[in-house]
Amino acid sequence: MQPLSQPTPPDFEARARILKALAHASRLLMVDELSRGERCVCELRELVGHDLSTVSKHLSVLKAAGIVEDDKRGKQVYYRLKVPCVLNFFHCLEGVLAGRK
């Protein structure tokens, strides 16, 4: 196994874009819901309580960051996690929150 190369400034910029994509409560809620399986946009809209346009914008941010992927079926679009390992990050966040108490 080769050792990982030293990250470069562009690597950190790419990491920051992913963290920015997750840096919204509605997007975190959608990612959490998608950890249980794929959902249609209508289900995610109902979950977060925003209009369809707002939910679609949030999902496009997550998709552009490579966190989710979609599948159009008829008139419905279904989303699922592209990289379930993002849930490891959620567990890490929980550890940080627990450590603050």
C-alpha positions as CSV (number, residue, x, y, z in Angstrom):
1,M,0.0,0.0,0.0
2,Q,1.4,3.4,-1.0
3,P,1.5,6.2,1.5
4,L,-0.9,9.1,0.9
5,S,0.7,12.1,-0.8
6,Q,0.8,15.4,1.0
7,P,-2.3,17.3,0.3
8,T,-1.9,20.5,-1.8
9,P,-3.8,23.8,-1.5
10,P,-6.2,22.7,-4.3
11,D,-6.9,19.5,-2.3
12,F,-8.0,21.6,0.7
13,E,-10.1,23.9,-1.6
14,A,-11.9,20.7,-2.9
15,R,-12.5,19.6,0.7
16,A,-13.8,23.0,1.7
17,R,-16.4,22.8,-1.2
18,I,-17.7,19.5,0.1
19,L,-17.9,20.8,3.7
20,K,-19.7,23.9,2.4
21,A,-22.2,21.6,0.6
22,L,-23.0,20.0,3.9
23,A,-23.1,23.2,5.8
24,H,-26.8,23.7,5.9
25,A,-29.3,22.1,8.3
26,S,-31.8,21.1,5.5
27,R,-29.0,19.5,3.5
28,L,-27.8,17.6,6.6
29,L,-31.4,16.4,7.2
30,M,-31.7,15.2,3.7
31,V,-28.4,13.3,3.8
32,D,-29.4,11.7,7.1
33,E,-32.7,10.6,5.5
34,L,-30.9,9.3,2.4
35,S,-28.8,7.2,4.7
36,R,-31.9,5.0,5.1
37,G,-32.3,4.5,1.4
38,E,-33.3,6.4,-1.7
39,R,-36.1,9.0,-1.6
40,C,-38.0,10.9,-4.2
41,V,-37.8,14.7,-4.2
42,C,-41.5,14.8,-3.0
43,E,-40.5,12.9,0.2
44,L,-37.6,15.1,0.9
45,R,-39.7,18.2,0.3
46,E,-42.2,17.0,2.9
47,L,-39.4,16.1,5.3
48,V,-37.7,19.6,5.3
49,G,-40.9,21.6,4.8
50,H,-39.6,23.8,1.9
51,D,-41.0,24.4,-1.5
52,L,-39.9,22.2,-4.4
53,S,-37.6,24.8,-5.8
54,T,-35.7,25.2,-2.6
55,V,-35.3,21.5,-2.1
56,S,-34.2,21.0,-5.7
57,K,-31.5,23.7,-5.2
58,H,-30.3,22.0,-2.0
59,L,-30.1,18.7,-3.8
60,S,-28.2,20.2,-6.7
61,V,-25.6,21.5,-4.3
62,L,-25.2,18.0,-2.8
63,K,-25.1,16.5,-6.3
64,A,-22.4,19.0,-7.5
65,A,-20.3,18.1,-4.4
66,G,-20.5,14.4,-5.3
67,I,-22.5,13.5,-2.2
68,V,-25.7,12.3,-3.8
69,E,-26.8,11.0,-7.2
70,D,-30.2,11.0,-8.8
71,D,-32.3,8.7,-11.0
72,K,-35.3,10.1,-13.0
73,R,-38.2,7.7,-13.2
74,G,-41.1,9.1,-15.2
75,K,-42.0,12.4,-13.6
76,Q,-40.3,11.6,-10.3
77,V,-36.6,12.1,-9.4
78,Y,-35.1,9.8,-6.8
79,Y,-32.0,10.6,-4.8
80,R,-29.5,8.3,-3.0
81,L,-26.2,8.7,-1.3
82,K,-23.3,8.4,-3.8
83,V,-20.8,8.0,-1.0
84,P,-22.3,6.5,2.1
85,C,-18.9,7.1,3.9
86,V,-20.2,10.6,4.5
87,L,-22.1,9.0,7.4
88,N,-18.7,8.4,9.1
89,F,-18.4,12.2,9.2
90,F,-21.8,12.4,10.9
91,H,-20.5,10.1,13.6
92,C,-17.4,12.2,14.0
93,L,-19.6,15.3,14.4
94,E,-21.7,13.5,17.1
95,G,-18.4,12.8,19.0
96,V,-17.4,16.5,18.8
97,L,-20.9,17.5,20.1
98,A,-20.7,15.0,22.9
99,G,-17.3,16.2,23.9
100,R,-18.5,19.8,24.3
101,K,-20.8,18.8,27.2
